[in-house]
Amino acid sequence: MGSGKKAKNVGRSAKGKAKEVTGRVLGNESLEAKGRAEQMKGDAKQAVEKGKDTFKH
């Protein structure tokens, strides 16, 4: 997997986690939900990239 894509996906997951925690602390359900969604998107893209690597070998 390209290291740039991997870093971007990990960054997206981390950013989503930060939003989720901030939303929870502030009591902002919308921000918390957006954070969870962003985390899931990053995790899904990471899984796709791993799948591509599996089939390359």
Buried (B, 14 or more C-beta within 10 A) or exposed (E): BEEEBBEBBBEBBEBBBEBBEEBEEEEBEEBBEBBBEBBEBBBEBBEEBEEEEEEEE
